[in-house]
Amino acid sequence: MEPSPGHQDVVIVGAGLSGIAAAVQLKADHPGRSFVMLEQRAELGGTWKLFRYPGIRSDSDMYTLGYAFKPWTHEKAIASGASILDYLHEAVDEHDLASHVQLGRKVRRADWSGESHCWTLEVDAPSGVEPWTCSFLYLAAGYYDYDGGNMPEFPGLGQFEGTVIHPQEWPEGVDCAGQRVAVIGSGATAITLVPALAEAADKVIMVQRSPTYVAIDSDVDEEAQRLRKEVGDREAFERIRLRNLELQQERYQTARTWPEEFKKPLFEAIEDIVGREVREKHFTPSYQPWDQRLCLVPNGDLFHAIAKGRADVVTGHIETFTPQGLRMTSGEEVNVDVVVTATGLKLVTFGKIDLYVDGEHVDVGECFTYKGVAISDVPNLVTAFGYLNSSWTLRIELVNEFWSAVLSRMDELGVREVRPVLTPEEVAMERRPWMTGVTSGYLVRHMDDMPKQGDYAPWLNPQVHEETKALLSDLDDGSLTFR
Ligand SMILES: Cc1cc2nc3c(=O)[nH]c(=O)nc-3n(C[C@H](O)[C@H](O)[C@H](O)COP(=O)(O)OP(=O)(O)OC[C@H]3O[C@@H](n4cnc5c(N)ncnc54)[C@H](O)[C@@H]3O)c2cc1C
C-alpha cells in the first residue's frame, strides 16, 4: 500500500542514486520500519534522469559507481546516462521500492521537536502542502540545484542571433546536425559534449578559460570482461570493484604526492593523438592534478575529434557575445549558430531545505559536520554526500552502513533521539572548510554554506576512503549522544 501523508519512521528526501541505496539498506536491515522517499521531480533517478545532453555518461567506472549489492553487468564500464537510469530502475524493481516513492513532493522545511521527538515536514505536493512527520530524516538530495544550472553573466548575450542551450535543460532531440557550435567550458560536461556533438555538427569549438587535466582510458574494462567469463558476473564485479576502489585512491594519492610523475603519462597519451603543440596550448593546466576535478576522455574521443578536424579548442577569455557568436579578449572571433553554456552546476546545501530544531533556525554554514554524515546538534538527521575525487557511491554505502548501525543502537537502547553534540571546547574549534584541497571556483564559493570541519575526529569530512571507513566504523566516539 502506498504511504499517505502522515507519520513514517524514516523519510528519505530524494529518489536518486543515494536515496535508492538508503532505501535498499533500510529495508534489508530494518524491515519493521516504515519509510517513504519524497522526490520533488515527476520521475526518479536524480542526475541520471535530469541530464539528457548528447553523450551523457558516467565519468567514473560503473564497478564503483554501481551498488555493491547489484553487480554491473554491461560491457561498458563508462556507461551512458540511459543505461545508468535503467540500472536504477532495476534496483527499485528488484527491491520492491516503487510503492515507497512519492513523486512530485518537494520538501521545503523540516522542524525537529524535542518534545515529540519527530520531524515535521512542509512538503509541496501536486494537491497543495502535505503534512508528513518522521522520526528520522535522511537527506539524499544531491548537491546541486535542480531549478537551473550555473550561468555566468556574459556581456552581450542578448545580441547573439543564434541559439543558447544550457546542458541542464537540453531540448529534446537537438543534436546540432550541420551547425557550428561553441561549447563554453572545460569540465566533464564540455569534454563529453564536444565529441558527441562533433559526430553530427559541422564544427564544434570548445571555448575554455583555462585547461583541465584529462585522462584517456578505455570505456571497456577488458580484465572485467575476461573475469566475467571465468568466474561469473558477481565474483567478477566484486573483484573489479575492489581493484578500482584501490586504484582510484592510489591514483589520487600519487597525483597529490608526485604530481610531475602523475602528469607525464596523461600528457603523453594526449600527444599521441593531437601532438605536443595542442597539448601544451590547451591541455596543460596551471594548477596541480586534483586541485580541481580530473576529467575522463573515454577512448580519447575528444582528441580524435580534434585530430579529424571536427572539433577545435580556443583557450582564453570571452570579451563579449556578438550577433554571430563570441569575441575573445585576444580579438579572435568564434562565429557559430549555437552556443552551449557548459558552465557548471549551481551548488545548493541539502536540497535547499530550511532546518529548524525546537523553533531555532539551523544556520548550516555555522555548524560543524559530524563525520561528513550529520550536523552538530541536529538530531535524527543523515546527510548523504559522496566522494568528488572517486565514485560517489563508495562513500554513500559507508554512510548507509553507519546509519543502519545507529538505528540498531537506538533500538538496543530503546531511545528516540540521537544527536552529535559538541563539547564547550569544541564549539570554539577552528572552523575549516567542508572540503580541503579543492580550488574549483564553484566548490570554493559554496564552502561558506556547508557545515565546517573541526580540528579532529569526529568533526571531519575526509575524502579518502580508508579514512572515511575508519571514521564511520565507530559509534562510541563520545560525541554521538543517544537519548
Ligand atoms: C552530469 C553528471 C555526471 C556525473 N557523473 C558522475 C560519475 O561518473 N561518478 C560519480 O561518482 N559521480 C558523478 N556525478 C555526481 C552525481 O551527482 C552522483 O554520482 C550521484 O548521481 C548523486 O546521486 P544522489 O542521489 O546523491 O543525488 P542526485 O542524483 O542529485 O539526486 C537527488 C534527488 O533528490 C531530489 N531532491 C533534491 N532536493 C529535494 C527536495 N528538497 N525535496 C524532494 N526531493 C529533492 C532531486 O530531485 C533528485 O532526484 C555526476 C554528476 C553530474 C551532474
The ligand as an ORCA input file, in Angstrom:
! r2SCAN-3c Opt
* xyz 0 1
  C      26.409     15.118    -15.468
  C      26.893     14.466    -14.209
  C      27.716     13.337    -14.272
  C      28.164     12.741    -13.101
  N      28.983     11.650    -13.201
  C      29.444     11.067    -12.074
  C      30.310      9.923    -12.132
  O      30.656      9.429    -13.182
  N      30.748      9.400    -10.969
  C      30.393      9.923     -9.761
  O      30.822      9.402     -8.742
  N      29.582     10.985     -9.684
  C      29.103     11.570    -10.792
  N      28.268     12.660    -10.698
  C      27.814     13.100     -9.403
  C      26.396     12.508     -9.236
  O      25.501     13.506     -8.995
  C      26.400     11.389     -8.237
  O      27.205     10.341     -8.664
  C      25.042     10.746     -7.957
  O      24.238     10.580     -9.101
  C      24.355     11.546     -6.920
  O      23.219     10.859     -6.513
  P      22.291     11.486     -5.412
  O      21.111     10.605     -5.319
  O      23.072     11.749     -4.178
  O      21.915     12.925     -5.979
  P      21.051     13.282     -7.243
  O      21.297     12.381     -8.374
  O      21.277     14.742     -7.467
  O      19.571     13.040     -6.746
  C      18.991     13.844     -5.757
  C      17.496     13.719     -5.831
  O      16.927     14.476     -4.770
  C      15.840     15.235     -5.258
  N      15.678     16.408     -4.391
  C      16.557     17.409     -4.178
  N      16.067     18.295     -3.293
  C      14.844     17.847     -2.936
  C      13.840     18.338     -2.045
  N      14.016     19.448     -1.331
  N      12.686     17.627     -1.928
  C      12.491     16.479     -2.630
  N      13.403     15.976     -3.496
  C      14.578     16.645     -3.632
  C      16.245     15.579     -6.681
  O      15.134     15.917     -7.472
  C      16.935     14.295     -7.122
  O      16.048     13.376     -7.710
  C      27.800     13.277    -11.847
  C      27.002     14.420    -11.796
  C      26.558     15.013    -12.959
  C      25.701     16.242    -12.856
*
